[in-house]
Amino acid sequence: MSSIGASFRLARAGWVLVREGVVAALPGDQLTGLPKFGWRVARLLTRRRALKRVRSDRLANAVARLGPSYVKLGQFLATRPDVVGDDIALDLALLQDSMATFPMSEAVAAIEDSLGRKVSDLYISIDAPVAAASIAQVHPAEVATPDGPRKVAVKVIRPGVRKRFFQDLESYFLAARLQERYVPSSRRLRPVEITETMAQTTKIEMDFRLEAAAYSELGENTRDDPGFRVPAVDWERTGRDVLTMEWIDGVKLNDIEGLRAAGFDLKAIAATLVQSFLRHTLRDGFFHADMHPGNMFVDAKGDIVAVDLGISGRLGKKEQRFLAEILYGFITRNYMRVAEVHFEAGYVPRHHNVAAFAQAIRAIGEPIHGQPAETISMAKLLTLLFEVTELFDMETRPELVLLQKTMVVVEGVARTLDPAFNMWKTAEPVVGHWISGNLGPQGLLIDARDGLGALMSLVRQAPDLAARTERLSRQIDAMAENGLRFDPETAKAIGKAEAHYNRSGRIALWIIAATLVFLAWQIT
């Protein structure tokens, strides 16, 4: 029944996308056979007024009809241009996560259920919401402190959003499985794995304790950084469904005229924004992954204050070194080193030729060095780089794609503040400092210390590893003598799962086809 329900929801979503002209806006002229026939039918079924809209507006209308979980799906896919393409990703990035507010009584009930206390015991006052998104809405409130009342922002989860999301998630998984099964060319993109990533990301985003922890971690990392901070969290009034934090009075970064009127130096703000982002990625390996201008304010001191940390990104030490060496390699025109870094990180298979890969890298770097520095886009460079790496069988790296998407947004905001923004001149001090500190003598000492720690850990685990090795050896000998066998329950479970998988796929296809035929008949 779960599969049938998911099939109906998927069919409804497909119908809405068709009627709002989203499918018709796709480049169907390049298709052949049955897909092209389906695209032509979709154009015939599109509302007439939808055909007059641009693609981004069609997407916005479709998502508004489908509900909050599809807003999150669109926002997630906007971070994956490798999956949906650059043009579609840009359209999805324009989706506004703004929805109607829900009643105050429901917000109060959510707060009290989450924190186990009366709202009157937690806050001196709490007012009507000032903003509402797909997952939550934000209320201004006041709390009592030894220094007197203090204004705070209270983020409260939308009632029923988890249930709705998990229902729609079944449809996403069904679509991903069907895509993998019937569209072999899409398997390289691993749609089921992408759906699992989205599911995990949204689960984290819907637990406000984890967002509060992200604020806390980023706050500690940036405590001594110039010109950047995040709001302080009120942990006493924070739970799974409610997040209370410092209220920020400031001018949003998308209010250019407001920033000018307040007397702020827009060029300095642009430089601070980019250098802060690079510090977070290179120094800390933890960054705000949703840094659009609506999520950033400039306070009275001129500091950038970032909010809405539901989506964050992490880079391991290998990825930090990879990013720094790539950027520095392009700055110094050391294309061979950029190529070697890809091979050392294991991102490009060893059977490819390093020199040939360096030649491809040079094809990206040389045209850039022929341009004025202020016109060079680091985000565009990374986009071109990932396009080239596909030719050399580099698999999709979700952490690097999220980094690329965030860099595109950050650089775009910086250029809005300062049209002559010089990305390379701004980035060089941060990247150069990281290179000297991590790849020079000091970096060698750090690597030696980490290696020694890993060796000591291995020594401590030696007895357990020896025991495991002995057991594995006995099991291999037993398999060599007797062969690999399944017990009856395992074989039965495998057969049952395969039968269910095939039956679900057929049921879904028939339901989708029947629904579309019925709806087409209804409108004729």
N, C-alpha and C positions, 0 to 999 in steps of 0.2 A: 504493500500500500504506500510505503514511503516513496518507492520509485515511481509509482503512478502519480502521486501528488507532485513530485519533483518534475515529472514530465509535463503535467498541466501548467505548472508555474513557468517552466521553460518555454512552452508553446505560447503562453500569454506574453512573456517578455519579447519573444521573437515577433509576435504580432504587433506589439507597441512600437518596436524598432522599425518594422516595415511601414506602419501607418504614419509615423512621424518623419519618414524619409531618411532615416539613418542608413538603412541598407542601400537605398537608391543613391546616396551620396558617395558610396564607395566606388573606387575605380573599376567598375565592372567591364568596361570596354576591353580590358586586358584578359578577361576570363574566356574560357572555351567550354563547349559541351554543356552538361547539366548545370554547373554553377552559373554560367552565363544566362541560361534559360531562367533559373531562379531569380537572378538579379533583374531580368526584364519583367518578370511577374511582379517583383517587389515594387518596381517603378509604377506599374499599372495600379497597384493597391495603395500607393502613397496618397495621403490627403493632398488636395490641390494647393491649399495654403502652405503646406509644409514644403512644397517644391520651390516656393519663393524665398525660403529662408536659407541662410548660410549653414554649413554643416555643424558648426559649433552650437548654433541656436537649436538645430534639430536634436542634437545630443542632449542639450539642456532640457528641452521639453519632454523627451522620452524618459530621461532619468527622473524628472519631477513626477511623471505619471507612475513610474515603477516603484518609487519609494526610497527610504533612507539607505537600505543595504546596497542599492544600485549606485547611489552617490559614492559610497565607499569603494565599490568595484571600479567605478570610473576614475576615482582619485588614485587607486592602486595601479591601474593600468597606465595612468599618466606617468608613473615612475618606470614603466617598462617599454620604452620606445623600440627596444629590440624585438618585442612581441607584436605591438600594434602598429609600428611605424612612426616616424617622427611627426608627420602631419596630424595623425589621429591623436598622438600623445599630447601635442600642443592644444588641440581642441578639448581634450579631456581635462587638461590642466586649467582650462577656463571655467570648468564647472564650479558654480558657487555653492558651497556647503552651507546654505541658509534655508531654514524651514520654518514653518509656523511654530509658535510657542505652544507649550502644553500648560494646562491649568496649574495655578499656584498650589491647589490642594494636593495634586499628584506629586509636585516637587517636594512639598513638606513631608508627605508620606514616604517618599524615597529617602530623604535625609534621615528621618527618624528610624526607618527600618535598617538603614546601613550603619548608623552610629549608635543605635540603641538608647537614644536620649531624646527628650523633647526639644523641638526647635527653640522654644523660649529659654531653655537652659543653655543652649549653644550660642545663640546670637542675641544681641540687644534688639536688633531689627533685621528683617530681610525683605527686600523689595521685589517688585515685579521684574521678570527677566529683561535684559537689555540686548541679548543675542541668543539665537537658537540655531543649532546645526543638526546634522543627521543623527548624531549619537547623544548630544547633551545640549543643555541651555545654561546660560550664565546669569546669576542674580547678584546685584550689589547687596552688601550686608554690612553690619557693624558688630564687632566683638569687644568685650570688655578687657582692658589690659591695666596694669598698675599705673600706666601713664595716661589713662583715659580711653575713650572709645577709639577704635581703629577700624578703618574701612577695609573690607576684604571682598574678594570675588569668590562666589560659590558656584561651582560647576556641578550640575545635577544630571544624572543619566536619564535619557528619554524612556518612559515606561514602555515595556514590551519590545524594546529594540533588540534585545538578545534573541528572543524567540523568533522574531521576524528574520533576523540575520541568519540564524541557523537553518531556518526553513529554506531561505533562498540559497544558502550555501549548498544544500543538497542539489539544487538545480545547477549551480556552477560546476560541481563535481561531475554531474551527469553529462553536461556539455563538454567538459574537458575529456572525459573518458570516450565519448562518441567521437570527438575530434581526433584523439590519438588512434582510435580504431579504424576510422574511415578516411582520414586525411593523413596518409603516411608522411607527407612532406613537413607536417607540423610537429612530428615527434621530436625533431631536433630541439624545439623550444620547450619541450617537457611541460605541456599544459596542466597535467595533474599536479606536478610538483609546484608549478606556479600558483595553482589554486590552494594547495596546502600552505604555501607561504603567506598568501593573502589571509587565509583563515587564521593562522597563528598571529599575524600582525594585528588583525582586527580584534581578536580575543584580548590581546595585550592592551589595545587602545580602549577597550571597554572595561578595563579594571583600573580605576583611577589611582589606586595605590601604586601601581607600576609607573603611571605618569608622574606621580608625586616623587617617586624614587629617581626618575630621570631628571626632574628639576633639581633635586638635591645633588645628584652626581655632577650635573653640568655646572651648578652653582659652586661646588667645591673646586672644580677644575678651573673655573674662570674668576675665582675670588680676587686674584691680583692682576687680572687682565685689564688693560686700559680701554675704557669706552664701551664695555659690553657686560651685561649681567642678565639674570633671569629672576623672576619673582620668588620670594621666600614662601615656603609651604607651611601651613598651619596643620601640623600632624594630628593635633588633638581633634580636629574637626574634619578629618579626611578618612574615607573608607572606600570600599569597593565601588560604591555608587555615587560618592560625593567627594569633591576635591575643593578645599578651601585654601586660598593663597592670597598673597599681597595684592591689593588693588593698584593698578598702574594708571596714573594720570600722565598722558603724553600725547604726542602727535604721531599718527601712523605714518609709516614710510611711504605709503601710496598717496599721501596728502602733500604733494610737492609745494603747493602754494602756502599751506599751513606751516611747513617747515621753514620756508623763506620768511614768512611773516614773523615767525618766532625768533629770527635772527641766527639760525643754525648754519654752519658751514657745510654745504651739501657735499663738496668734494672730500672733506675730512670724514664725513659720515660714510661715504662710499668706500673709502680706503679702510676705515675701521671695520666695516661689515665684512669685506673680503678677507682681510688679515685675520679677523676673529674666526671665520669659518675654517681657514687653512690651519690655524693653531689647533682648533678642535680636532680636525681630522688627522693631522700629522703628529702633534704632540700627545693628544689624549686618546685618539682612536675612537672617539665618541662624539657624534655631532647631531644637531637639530636637523631633521630631514624634511621639514615642511616650512622652510624659511621664506614663504611668500610675503609680500609687503604688508598684507593685512594682519600678519602674526607678529609684526615688529613695531615697536614704538620708540620714539626718542623722548626721554624724560626731561625734566627741567634742567638737569645738569649737562644735558647733551649726550648722555649714554644711551646706547641701543639696548632695549629690553625686549627679549624674545619670549613669546607665550605659545601656548598650545603645543606641548611636547608629546602629544600622543604618538607621533611617529618619530623615531630616532634611528640613527644608523651607527654601526660599529665597524671598525677596521682592525684586523689583527696586525701584529708587528710586520708580517710579510707584506700585507696590503699597504701599510703605511710606507714601508721602504719602497715598494713598487711605485706608488704615486709620486713620492718625492723624487726618486731617481728619474722617472719619466719626465716630470716637469723640468727638472734641472738639466736633463739631457737635451730637451728641446731649447731651453734657454741658451745653452752652450753649444748647440748644434752637434752634439756627440750622438749621432744616430746609431752607431754601432752599440754604444752602451745601452741605449733605449731598447734595442733588439735583444741584447744579452739579458737584460732584466726580465723580459717576458719569458725567456727560456729558463732562467734561474728560478723564477717563481713557479715554473711548471704549467704556465697558462697556455703555452704553445707547444705542441708535441715535438719530441726530439727528432723525429724523422725529417722535419723541415730544416732548410739551410738557413743559418743565422745571417749570412751575408745577404741572401735574397730577401730575408725579412727586413734587414737594415735598409736595403734599397727601397722597399715599400714605405718604410718610415720616412726616408729622405723625401719621397714624393709628397708627403704631407708637410714636412718641416720647411723645405726650401721656399715654397710659395709664401709661407707665412713670414719668413725673414725678409722678404722683399716688400713688405707692407709697412706703413707707419705703425709704430707700437700701439698707439691708442685704438687702432682698428682691428687688432688681433684678438680673437675670441678664444679663450682657453677652453670654454665649453664646446665650441665648434671643433677645436683641435681634438678633444677627447672623443667627440662623436665620430670624426673621421678616423681616428685611431681604432676604435672598436669596429668600424666598418671594414678596415683593412685586415684586422685580426681574424675576422670571419673567413677570409680567403685562406688563412693558415690554420683553420680548424680550431680556433680558440673557442671553447665552450662559454656559454653565458655565465657571467659571474654576478649574481644578484647584488652582492654588496657593492660592487663597482658600478653597476647600473644605477643604484640608488644614489651613490656619490655623484655620478655624472648628472643625474636629474637635478640634484640639489645645487650643484655648481652652476648649471644652466640658469636656475632661478636666481641664485645669489648674484651672478654676473649681470643678469638682466636688470635686477634692482639697482646695482651699482651704476650701470650705464644710464638708467633713468634719472638717477641723482646727478650724474656727471657724464654728459654725452661724450666727452673727450677722455673718458676713464682709461688709464693705461694699466691693463691687467698684469702685464709682466713686471713692470716697475714696482707695482704694489706687492706682488707675490714674492719677488726675489728675496727680500730680507727674511721673510718667514721660512721659505724653502731653503735658502742658503744657510740659515741658522740651524735648521734641522739636519741638513746634510753634514755640516761641520761637527755637530754634536753627536750624531749617530753613526756616521761613516768614517769619521776621523779616529785619532788615538783614543778619545774618550768612548766612542762607540765600540771600538775593539775591546776595551776593558769591560763595558756593559755586556757585550756578547759572551766574553769569557766567563763572566760571573754567572750569566744565565745558563751557559753550557755546563759549568761546574755544578750548579744547582740541579740541573736535569740528570747529570751523572750520579750525584748522590741519591736522588730519588730512585734511579734505576737500581743502584746497589741495595737500597733498602727493600726493593721489591724482588730481588734476585731469588730468594727461597721460594716465593709464591710462583714466580715465572718458571722455575725449574720443575716444580710440581705439575704445573699446567702443561709444560712441554712433554713430560713423561706420560701424562694421561692422553694427550693428543697422539703421541707415538703409538700407544697401545690401541687407540681407536682406529688409527690408520691401518695398523697391522690386521685388525679384525675385519675392516672393510675389504682389504686386499684378499683375505681368505674367504670371506662369506658373501662379499658384494654389498651394495647399498640397498637397503630394504626399507619400505614404509610399513608401519603397522596398519591394520585395517581401518582404524579410526582416521588416520591421516589421509589415506587414499580416498576414503569416503568424503572427507571434508573438502579435499581438492576438487573432486568431481562435482560436489554440490555448489561450490563457489563458482566454478566455471559455468555450470548450467544457469545459475542465477544471473551471472554477468551477461551471458548471451540473451537470456530471456528479457532482462531489463532493457538492453539496447533495442531489441525488436519492439517491445512495448512502447518505448519512448518515441521511436521513429513513427509508429502507426498513430499514436496519439497526436503527435505534432502534425502529421500529414492530415489526419481527420479534422483537427481543429482549424487548420488553414483553409481546407476545402469548405468547411461549414461557414466560416467567417466570410470567405469570398462569395459564397452563395447568398449570404445574408445581405451583402451590400449591392448585389446586382439587381 
